[in-house]
Each structure stands twice: as structure tokens, then as C-alpha cells.
Amino acid sequence: MGIKIIHPGIYTTIQDEGRFGYESLGFSPAGAMDYESYYLANQLIGNDLNTPVLEMTLKGAKFQVTSNVTIGTAGADMPLLINDEEYKVGAAIDLIKGDVVEFGVARKGVRTYVAFLGGFDIKPELGSYSTHSRSKIGGVGRPLQPFDVVDLNGGLARHGYKVVTKDIDTSNVIRVVKGQQYDYFDEKNLDNFFHSEYTVSKDSDRMGYRLDGESVEAESHDIISETILFGSIQIPKNGKPIILLSDRQTAGGYTKIATVAKVDIQKIAQKKPGDKIQFKLIEVEEAVELYKEHLRAIKNKEFIGTTKEFSNVRRPVSERIHTLIGGNS
């Protein structure tokens, strides 16, 4: 039992929280870009929060399920069709063997997550299921392709028709803390960085987001290579900031003016080329507390409710009967 990929969308991979403890060997952590949506997709159906999921980018995948299974979806607002009937992202949905599921082009946000009850029946590599395509490890070792088959562990969940009650955060303000080389930048360049509006470049991916806008100059752009943090904002010689993300290199030799507060990484993950962002400096202590509060709210299920609509409700028995009498091919 599992899923058969009919069309993978633009960039669909298997991700979990990430692969940690191997950066000294050159392996990037990888992992879900938007941790909030990743956790909520799993939480909808009662999975452990670190269960591997599908991460879909800009345009989602089309696949067929070969067994009954419950899915949870969260993140970007992508059109969702099951056997050509429309449903909403952000809910637990029961799928019946043979169902064809198709996600369209994101109308809001960039990344949508699909969790399956029990997760995927695949082997972890270096302690994680996360795909890192450059290393060809995790998941199926690459983005999904047509005709891929991925086995599943679970079946139907007793979920009570749960829904996500929180929308993705589309605000433009990205909170940051001082980077390792913050003191390499004079007052004029710091002012340029924090009071300019930047545009996400088309040359952006899971490795990093390149930004177009005001250039920033350091007294020296070259440093001895050092560890790259999730959300590090490095300033190369052309002065254009780069936000380093899940598939980042493990070390680098450019000055880092700031680091995105972990609580706002999810905002970056849902920005597409052409979107605007502006940076706001906060203290490390505030960034830590904001992240803790956010995780506390997720773990307390503050963003999960029960639907009062029936637009996403599918009853397995009646759907199966409908299929058997010819409602679906």
C-alpha cells in the first residue's frame, strides 16, 4: 500500500524535521522549510510531529493512493482535487484505495505539506527521512518523479474531522538577530539593511533565498570559513543579501550581518519570487522566547479545531460504495 506519483509538481520531496549531527561531515540538515505547517499537517491526523511528509513547492503533486489512508494538509493555499472534486487544504481527509489526489498552483504562499497516517515505509538515512537532493540521500534520494511508488505505514485515522484554524503568516517584516560579523558593517550600511525593502529573487530555492534591493558593504567580505546557521544572512561581494535555509552549505566564508529568528523562518518559506520583505532587529533573548511560545502553542494544539463545514468530509464506506457502483473509474 502506498502512493503512485502521476505528476510530481514543480518540486516535491519527502521531509521531516531534518538531519542533525552530521554537518561536520558536510551533510546539510535539510528538513521541512516551514516547520509550523509541517507540524500541523501531522498533528491533524495524530501523527508524531516528526513523521515524514510530502513538501510541495508552488505547484503540488498528483498521485493515486493504493490503499485507504487519512491525510492531513497544511501550508500554502493550493487547489486540492480528489477524483476531480474540490476540497480545502488545512484539514484531515480520508482517502479510499484508488483515489486520485491533485494539488494545483499555490494561490497564497509557496509550500504545502501532506502528512499520511503513520508516515512513509522507507528507511531513514543518517537518522532522518529528509531528502537532500545534492547529497542524494533521504526520501527517495531526489525530488519525486512520475511513476515513483512510495509505500505507506498507516490506514484510516480516528481524527474527528480536524482542521487548521491558523492561516500562514504573509506579513513582510522578518525579525532577525545580530549575525556573527554584525560589527563588520558601519552605521550607514546597517541603516541601509534595516530600512530597505528587499525582493525575493527568482534565483531562490531550498538552499537559500537571494534578495534584490539595496546593496550592503562590509569592511571586509571575506572571512575564515565557519559554520552556517539556519537563517544566516550572508553578504557576498556584490552586496546582495542571501538568506541560507534548509539545504544550505555547512560552512562559508562570507560575512553574516544577521540571522533570521527561528519563529520567522516559516514566513520566509512561504515567500515566492517577487515578494517583498523588510528586516527588523530584535534581541536574542526575545527571539528565543518567541520561538518557545510558538512551539508551545503548536504542541498544545492551539491551531487545531473541528470543522463545522462538510466541504472536506469524506465517509470511507459511502465513498467506497460510490466507487463500486461506478461513480469513479
The 8 nearest C-alpha neighbors of each residue, nearest first, counted from 0:
[[1, 66, 65, 150, 151, 2, 64, 152],
 [0, 2, 150, 151, 65, 149, 64, 66],
 [1, 3, 64, 149, 63, 148, 65, 62],
 [4, 2, 148, 63, 62, 147, 146, 5],
 [3, 5, 62, 145, 146, 147, 6, 7],
 [6, 4, 62, 145, 61, 146, 3, 7],
 [5, 7, 61, 145, 60, 4, 8, 62],
 [8, 6, 60, 144, 143, 11, 61, 145],
 [9, 7, 60, 59, 58, 6, 10, 11],
 [8, 10, 58, 56, 7, 11, 57, 59],
 [11, 9, 56, 8, 55, 142, 12, 7],
 [10, 12, 55, 142, 54, 143, 7, 56],
 [13, 11, 142, 54, 53, 143, 130, 14],
 [12, 14, 53, 138, 52, 130, 129, 54],
 [15, 13, 129, 30, 51, 31, 52, 130],
 [14, 16, 51, 30, 129, 17, 49, 31],
 [17, 15, 30, 49, 31, 14, 18, 129],
 [30, 16, 18, 28, 29, 15, 129, 127],
 [19, 17, 28, 127, 126, 29, 125, 129],
 [20, 18, 28, 21, 17, 22, 126, 27],
 [19, 21, 22, 18, 23, 28, 24, 26],
 [22, 20, 24, 23, 26, 19, 25, 18],
 [23, 21, 25, 26, 24, 249, 27, 20],
 [22, 24, 21, 25, 26, 20, 249, 226],
 [25, 23, 22, 21, 26, 20, 249, 27],
 [24, 26, 22, 23, 249, 27, 21, 248],
 [27, 25, 22, 21, 24, 28, 249, 134],
 [26, 28, 29, 246, 22, 249, 248, 247],
 [27, 29, 18, 17, 19, 30, 245, 26],
 [30, 28, 245, 246, 17, 27, 131, 129],
 [17, 31, 29, 16, 14, 15, 129, 245],
 [30, 32, 14, 33, 15, 34, 16, 37],
 [31, 33, 268, 34, 245, 30, 265, 205],
 [34, 32, 265, 268, 35, 31, 36, 37],
 [33, 35, 37, 36, 31, 32, 38, 265],
 [36, 34, 38, 37, 33, 39, 265, 297],
 [35, 37, 74, 39, 73, 38, 34, 33],
 [38, 36, 34, 35, 40, 39, 112, 33],
 [37, 39, 35, 48, 41, 36, 40, 42],
 [38, 40, 42, 36, 41, 37, 43, 35],
 [41, 39, 71, 72, 73, 37, 43, 114],
 [42, 40, 46, 39, 38, 114, 43, 48],
 [41, 43, 39, 45, 44, 40, 46, 38],
 [44, 42, 41, 40, 71, 91, 161, 45],
 [45, 43, 42, 158, 46, 41, 71, 91],
 [44, 46, 42, 43, 41, 47, 158, 116],
 [47, 45, 41, 44, 42, 48, 116, 117],
 [46, 48, 49, 50, 45, 41, 42, 117],
 [47, 49, 38, 50, 41, 46, 42, 39],
 [48, 50, 47, 15, 16, 51, 38, 41],
 [49, 51, 47, 48, 118, 15, 46, 52],
 [52, 50, 15, 14, 118, 128, 49, 13],
 [53, 51, 114, 13, 14, 113, 54, 15],
 [52, 54, 13, 113, 112, 12, 55, 14],
 [53, 55, 112, 12, 11, 111, 13, 52],
 [56, 54, 11, 59, 111, 110, 10, 53],
 [55, 57, 110, 10, 58, 109, 9, 11],
 [58, 56, 109, 105, 104, 110, 59, 9],
 [59, 57, 104, 8, 103, 9, 56, 105],
 [58, 60, 102, 8, 55, 103, 56, 104],
 [59, 61, 7, 8, 102, 6, 101, 62],
 [60, 62, 101, 6, 5, 100, 7, 102],
 [63, 61, 4, 5, 100, 3, 99, 2],
 [62, 64, 99, 3, 2, 98, 100, 97],
 [63, 65, 2, 97, 96, 66, 98, 1],
 [64, 66, 96, 0, 1, 97, 2, 63],
 [67, 65, 96, 0, 64, 68, 1, 95],
 [66, 68, 95, 96, 154, 94, 155, 65],
 [69, 67, 154, 155, 94, 93, 66, 153],
 [70, 68, 93, 155, 92, 116, 156, 94],
 [71, 69, 115, 114, 92, 91, 116, 93],
 [70, 72, 91, 40, 114, 43, 90, 113],
 [71, 73, 113, 40, 89, 88, 112, 90],
 [74, 72, 89, 40, 36, 112, 111, 88],
 [73, 75, 111, 36, 110, 112, 167, 76],
 [74, 76, 108, 111, 110, 109, 107, 77],
 [75, 77, 107, 105, 106, 88, 74, 108],
 [76, 78, 105, 103, 104, 75, 106, 102],
 [79, 77, 103, 102, 76, 80, 104, 105],
 [80, 78, 102, 86, 85, 101, 87, 77],
 [81, 79, 85, 83, 84, 101, 100, 86],
 [82, 80, 100, 84, 83, 99, 101, 85],
 [81, 83, 99, 84, 98, 80, 100, 327],
 [84, 82, 80, 81, 85, 99, 101, 100],
 [85, 83, 80, 81, 82, 86, 79, 100],
 [86, 84, 80, 79, 83, 81, 87, 78],
 [87, 85, 79, 311, 80, 310, 84, 88],
 [88, 86, 79, 89, 311, 90, 85, 78],
 [89, 87, 72, 90, 73, 76, 79, 77],
 [88, 90, 73, 72, 163, 162, 87, 71],
 [89, 91, 162, 71, 72, 161, 88, 163],
 [90, 92, 71, 161, 70, 43, 160, 44],
 [93, 91, 70, 69, 90, 71, 94, 311],
 [92, 94, 69, 313, 68, 70, 155, 315],
 [95, 93, 68, 67, 69, 98, 92, 96],
 [94, 96, 67, 98, 97, 315, 66, 68],
 [97, 95, 66, 67, 65, 64, 98, 94],
 [96, 98, 64, 65, 63, 95, 99, 66],
 [99, 97, 95, 63, 96, 64, 82, 94],
 [100, 98, 63, 82, 81, 62, 97, 101],
 [99, 101, 81, 62, 61, 80, 63, 98],
 [100, 102, 61, 80, 79, 60, 81, 62],
 [103, 101, 59, 79, 78, 60, 77, 61],
 [102, 104, 78, 58, 59, 77, 105, 79],
 [103, 105, 58, 77, 57, 106, 59, 78],
 [106, 104, 77, 57, 107, 76, 58, 109],
 [105, 107, 76, 77, 104, 108, 75, 78],
 [108, 106, 76, 105, 75, 109, 77, 269],
 [107, 109, 75, 269, 270, 105, 110, 76],
 [108, 110, 269, 57, 75, 56, 105, 271],
 [111, 109, 56, 75, 55, 74, 269, 57],
 [110, 112, 74, 75, 55, 73, 54, 56],
 [111, 113, 54, 73, 53, 72, 37, 74],
 [114, 112, 72, 53, 52, 71, 40, 70],
 [113, 115, 52, 71, 70, 41, 40, 72],
 [116, 114, 70, 118, 69, 117, 71, 113],
 [115, 117, 153, 118, 69, 154, 46, 70],
 [118, 116, 153, 152, 115, 46, 119, 151],
 [119, 117, 115, 116, 50, 51, 152, 151],
 [120, 118, 151, 121, 152, 150, 51, 117],
 [119, 121, 151, 150, 152, 118, 122, 149],
 [122, 120, 119, 123, 150, 138, 128, 149],
 [121, 123, 124, 120, 128, 138, 137, 127],
 [124, 122, 128, 127, 126, 137, 125, 121],
 [125, 123, 126, 127, 137, 128, 122, 136],
 [126, 124, 127, 123, 18, 21, 19, 137],
 [125, 127, 124, 123, 18, 128, 19, 17],
 [128, 126, 123, 18, 124, 129, 125, 17],
 [127, 129, 123, 137, 138, 15, 14, 124],
 [130, 128, 14, 137, 15, 30, 127, 17],
 [129, 131, 137, 138, 13, 136, 14, 132],
 [132, 130, 136, 134, 133, 29, 135, 137],
 [131, 133, 135, 141, 134, 130, 140, 136],
 [134, 132, 135, 131, 136, 141, 246, 140],
 [133, 135, 132, 136, 131, 26, 140, 27],
 [136, 134, 140, 132, 133, 141, 131, 137],
 [135, 137, 140, 134, 131, 130, 132, 124],
 [136, 138, 130, 129, 128, 140, 124, 139],
 [137, 139, 130, 13, 128, 140, 129, 136],
 [138, 140, 141, 137, 130, 143, 136, 142],
 [139, 141, 135, 136, 137, 138, 130, 132],
 [142, 140, 132, 139, 135, 143, 130, 131],
 [143, 141, 12, 11, 10, 144, 132, 140],
 [142, 144, 11, 7, 12, 141, 147, 145],
 [143, 145, 7, 147, 146, 142, 4, 6],
 [144, 146, 5, 6, 4, 147, 7, 143],
 [147, 145, 4, 5, 3, 148, 144, 6],
 [146, 148, 4, 145, 144, 3, 149, 143],
 [149, 147, 3, 2, 146, 4, 150, 1],
 [148, 150, 2, 1, 147, 151, 3, 119],
 [149, 151, 1, 120, 0, 119, 2, 148],
 [152, 150, 119, 1, 120, 153, 0, 118],
 [153, 151, 117, 120, 119, 118, 150, 116],
 [154, 152, 117, 116, 151, 68, 118, 155],
 [153, 155, 68, 67, 116, 69, 156, 152],
 [154, 156, 68, 69, 67, 93, 157, 153],
 [157, 155, 158, 69, 44, 154, 116, 68],
 [156, 158, 159, 155, 44, 45, 160, 69],
 [157, 159, 156, 160, 44, 161, 91, 45],
 [158, 160, 161, 157, 305, 91, 306, 156],
 [161, 159, 158, 91, 305, 306, 162, 312],
 [160, 162, 305, 91, 304, 159, 43, 90],
 [161, 163, 90, 304, 89, 305, 303, 306],
 [162, 164, 303, 89, 165, 302, 90, 304],
 [163, 165, 302, 303, 304, 162, 166, 89],
 [166, 164, 302, 163, 167, 303, 168, 301],
 [165, 167, 168, 164, 163, 74, 169, 75],
 [168, 166, 169, 74, 165, 75, 108, 266],
 [167, 169, 170, 266, 166, 265, 269, 165],
 [170, 168, 167, 266, 171, 269, 108, 270],
 [171, 169, 168, 172, 266, 173, 276, 275],
 [170, 172, 276, 277, 275, 173, 169, 266],
 [173, 171, 277, 170, 278, 276, 174, 279],
 [174, 172, 278, 277, 279, 263, 171, 175],
 [173, 175, 279, 260, 278, 280, 259, 172],
 [176, 174, 259, 260, 280, 258, 279, 281],
 [175, 177, 258, 281, 257, 280, 283, 282],
 [176, 178, 257, 181, 258, 256, 175, 179],
 [257, 177, 179, 256, 181, 255, 258, 180],
 [178, 180, 181, 255, 177, 256, 257, 254],
 [181, 179, 255, 183, 182, 178, 254, 256],
 [180, 182, 256, 178, 183, 177, 179, 184],
 [181, 183, 184, 180, 185, 179, 256, 178],
 [184, 182, 180, 181, 217, 218, 185, 219],
 [185, 183, 217, 182, 188, 181, 189, 218],
 [184, 186, 188, 187, 189, 183, 182, 217],
 [185, 187, 189, 188, 190, 184, 191, 182],
 [186, 188, 190, 189, 185, 191, 184, 192],
 [189, 187, 191, 190, 215, 185, 186, 184],
 [190, 188, 192, 186, 191, 187, 184, 185],
 [189, 191, 187, 188, 193, 192, 194, 186],
 [192, 190, 188, 189, 194, 193, 195, 187],
 [193, 191, 189, 190, 195, 194, 188, 215],
 [192, 194, 190, 278, 191, 195, 189, 279],
 [195, 193, 191, 192, 190, 196, 277, 278],
 [196, 194, 191, 192, 193, 197, 213, 277],
 [195, 197, 277, 276, 275, 212, 194, 198],
 [196, 198, 212, 276, 275, 211, 210, 277],
 [197, 199, 275, 211, 210, 273, 274, 200],
 [198, 200, 272, 210, 273, 274, 209, 275],
 [201, 199, 272, 202, 210, 209, 203, 211],
 [200, 202, 272, 203, 199, 273, 209, 271],
 [203, 201, 200, 209, 204, 208, 272, 199],
 [204, 202, 208, 201, 209, 207, 200, 205],
 [203, 205, 206, 207, 208, 202, 244, 201],
 [204, 206, 246, 207, 245, 244, 203, 32],
 [207, 205, 246, 247, 244, 204, 245, 243],
 [206, 208, 243, 244, 242, 204, 205, 203],
 [209, 207, 203, 242, 241, 204, 210, 243],
 [208, 210, 241, 200, 203, 202, 199, 240],
 [209, 211, 199, 200, 198, 240, 197, 241],
 [210, 212, 198, 197, 200, 239, 199, 209],
 [213, 211, 197, 214, 198, 210, 196, 239],
 [212, 214, 195, 215, 191, 211, 192, 239],
 [215, 213, 238, 239, 212, 216, 237, 240],
 [214, 216, 238, 188, 213, 192, 239, 217],
 [217, 215, 238, 188, 214, 218, 184, 234],
 [218, 216, 184, 219, 183, 220, 215, 185],
 [217, 219, 183, 184, 216, 220, 185, 182],
 [220, 218, 217, 221, 183, 222, 254, 216],
 [221, 219, 254, 253, 217, 236, 235, 222],
 [222, 220, 253, 219, 252, 254, 223, 235],
 [221, 223, 252, 253, 224, 254, 220, 219],
 [222, 224, 252, 225, 221, 251, 253, 254],
 [225, 223, 252, 251, 250, 222, 226, 253],
 [224, 226, 250, 251, 223, 227, 252, 222],
 [225, 227, 250, 249, 228, 251, 224, 22],
 [226, 228, 250, 249, 251, 231, 225, 229],
 [227, 229, 231, 230, 226, 258, 243, 249],
 [230, 228, 244, 231, 243, 245, 227, 258],
 [229, 231, 259, 258, 243, 244, 242, 228],
 [232, 230, 258, 228, 243, 229, 242, 233],
 [233, 231, 242, 257, 255, 241, 258, 256],
 [232, 234, 255, 241, 254, 240, 253, 231],
 [233, 235, 240, 238, 254, 255, 239, 253],
 [236, 234, 237, 238, 253, 220, 233, 239],
 [235, 237, 238, 220, 234, 216, 239, 253],
 [236, 238, 235, 239, 214, 234, 215, 216],
 [237, 239, 214, 215, 236, 234, 235, 216],
 [238, 240, 214, 237, 234, 210, 211, 235],
 [241, 239, 234, 210, 233, 232, 209, 238],
 [240, 242, 209, 232, 233, 208, 210, 243],
 [243, 241, 232, 208, 207, 230, 231, 244],
 [244, 242, 207, 230, 231, 247, 206, 241],
 [243, 245, 207, 206, 247, 229, 230, 246],
 [244, 246, 29, 247, 205, 206, 30, 32],
 [247, 245, 206, 29, 205, 27, 244, 248],
 [248, 246, 206, 244, 243, 245, 27, 249],
 [247, 249, 250, 27, 246, 227, 251, 206],
 [248, 250, 227, 22, 27, 226, 25, 247],
 [251, 249, 226, 227, 225, 248, 224, 252],
 [252, 250, 224, 225, 253, 227, 226, 249],
 [251, 253, 224, 222, 223, 221, 225, 254],
 [254, 252, 221, 220, 235, 222, 233, 251],
 [253, 255, 220, 233, 180, 234, 256, 221],
 [256, 254, 233, 178, 180, 232, 257, 179],
 [255, 257, 181, 178, 180, 232, 233, 254],
 [178, 256, 258, 177, 232, 176, 255, 175],
 [259, 257, 231, 230, 175, 176, 178, 232],
 [258, 260, 175, 230, 174, 261, 231, 176],
 [259, 261, 175, 262, 286, 263, 174, 258],
 [262, 260, 264, 263, 259, 290, 286, 230],
 [261, 263, 290, 260, 264, 289, 265, 293],
 [264, 262, 266, 265, 261, 260, 173, 174],
 [265, 263, 267, 261, 266, 262, 268, 259],
 [264, 266, 33, 268, 263, 267, 34, 269],
 [267, 265, 263, 264, 269, 268, 168, 169],
 [266, 268, 264, 270, 269, 265, 263, 173],
 [269, 267, 265, 266, 33, 32, 270, 264],
 [268, 270, 108, 109, 266, 267, 110, 265],
 [271, 269, 267, 268, 274, 108, 109, 266],
 [270, 272, 274, 109, 273, 269, 199, 108],
 [273, 271, 199, 201, 200, 274, 270, 203],
 [272, 274, 199, 198, 271, 200, 275, 201],
 [275, 273, 199, 272, 198, 271, 270, 276],
 [276, 274, 198, 197, 171, 199, 196, 273],
 [275, 277, 171, 197, 196, 172, 198, 173],
 [276, 278, 172, 196, 173, 171, 197, 195],
 [277, 279, 173, 193, 174, 172, 175, 280],
 [278, 280, 174, 175, 173, 193, 281, 172],
 [279, 281, 175, 176, 174, 278, 282, 177],
 [282, 280, 176, 175, 174, 279, 283, 285],
 [281, 283, 285, 284, 176, 286, 280, 177],
 [284, 282, 286, 285, 176, 287, 281, 177],
 [283, 285, 287, 282, 286, 288, 281, 289],
 [284, 286, 288, 282, 287, 283, 289, 281],
 [287, 285, 283, 289, 284, 288, 260, 290],
 [288, 286, 284, 290, 285, 289, 283, 291],
 [287, 289, 291, 285, 290, 286, 292, 284],
 [290, 288, 292, 286, 291, 287, 285, 293],
 [291, 289, 262, 293, 287, 288, 292, 294],
 [290, 292, 288, 294, 293, 289, 295, 287],
 [293, 291, 295, 289, 290, 294, 288, 296],
 [292, 294, 290, 296, 295, 291, 289, 297],
 [293, 295, 297, 291, 296, 292, 298, 290],
 [296, 294, 292, 298, 293, 297, 291, 299],
 [295, 297, 299, 293, 301, 294, 298, 292],
 [298, 296, 294, 300, 299, 295, 301, 293],
 [297, 299, 295, 300, 296, 294, 301, 42],
 [298, 300, 296, 297, 301, 295, 302, 294],
 [301, 299, 297, 298, 303, 302, 296, 42],
 [300, 302, 296, 299, 303, 297, 298, 304],
 [301, 303, 164, 300, 165, 163, 297, 304],
 [304, 302, 163, 300, 164, 301, 162, 161],
 [305, 303, 162, 161, 164, 163, 306, 302],
 [304, 306, 161, 162, 160, 307, 159, 303],
 [307, 305, 308, 162, 161, 160, 304, 309],
 [308, 306, 305, 309, 160, 310, 304, 162],
 [307, 309, 306, 310, 311, 312, 305, 160],
 [308, 310, 312, 311, 307, 306, 313, 160],
 [309, 311, 308, 312, 86, 87, 85, 313],
 [312, 310, 309, 86, 87, 313, 92, 90],
 [311, 313, 309, 310, 314, 92, 160, 93],
 [314, 312, 93, 315, 311, 92, 318, 94],
 [313, 315, 317, 316, 318, 312, 93, 319],
 [316, 314, 318, 317, 319, 313, 95, 93],
 [317, 315, 319, 318, 314, 320, 321, 95],
 [316, 318, 320, 319, 314, 315, 321, 313],
 [319, 317, 321, 315, 316, 320, 314, 322],
 [318, 320, 322, 316, 321, 317, 315, 323],
 [321, 319, 323, 317, 322, 318, 324, 316],
 [320, 322, 318, 326, 319, 324, 323, 317],
 [323, 321, 326, 327, 319, 325, 320, 324],
 [322, 324, 320, 325, 321, 319, 326, 327],
 [325, 323, 321, 322, 326, 320, 327, 319],
 [324, 326, 322, 327, 323, 328, 321, 320],
 [325, 327, 322, 321, 324, 328, 323, 320],
 [328, 326, 322, 325, 321, 82, 323, 324],
 [327, 325, 326, 322, 97, 323, 82, 98]]
